[in-house]
Structure formats: structure tokens, C-alpha cells
């Protein structure tokens, strides 16, 4: 996918971007937990971190 689409997904639906980067692995589930339990921002930070690493 285009890099812009990845950035937009990371900002607006972080678990989807984590899935595209890692599949149904531990990073996906960590992102779901971060997004749902601790608010939206930790999930966004984790998804962006997955993009830049």
C-alpha cells in the first residue's frame, strides 16, 4: 500500500494498521488492548512505532 494510506490507518484505526504490519501476531493484540483499554492515543503511538521501526 501507499505510505500515506499506512499513516492514515495508523492515526485513525490503529489495530488495522498493526494487522497489516504484523498479521494476527502479538503486536496486533497488544495494539487492540492498548486502543480499547487505555484510550485511543496509546494504540496510535504503537501503530506509528510499528510503521517506523
Secondary structure, DSSP 8 states (H G I E B T S, - for coil): --HHHHHHHHHH-HHHHHHHHH-SSHHHHHHHHHHHHS-HHHHHHHHHHHHH-
